[in-house]
Amino acid sequence: FDQENAELISSVEGEKHVVARNKEIVSAYASFVEKLNAYKNALPVKLVADLSEKVTELYNAFNRYDSPNDKLAAVQLPLGQNQRLKISFQAEPEKHFDALHVLSEGHIRCLGL
């Protein structure tokens, strides 16, 4: 058997190096994709890190003559798909509302939507 298949056996021996190298590439690629996905998932948080405070500050500046009860205490920007923009008012800062349900069109535009 070894004599009849000597040529095939030698070509298999030569391919072992190629297969080992391909396994290294697959492993490195899988690691790279995992790191890219982790970066992609963390990116929205990094991009809007201090944006909520600025939006709240600008909104209250645009609406400076509104009642203090109508001014914002905080804005929670959506970080992912299908998340809602949440706001809380200075009168009840611990209670959050869906901004699209409670604000007028003009106030929503102040938020940049």
Secondary structure, DSSP 8 states (H G I E B T S, - for coil): -TTTTHHHHHHHHHHHHHHHHHHHHHHHHHHHHHHHHHHHHHHHHHHTTTHHHHHHHHHHHHTTTS-GGGSEEEEE---STT---EEEETTEEEEEEEHHHHS-HHHHHHTT-
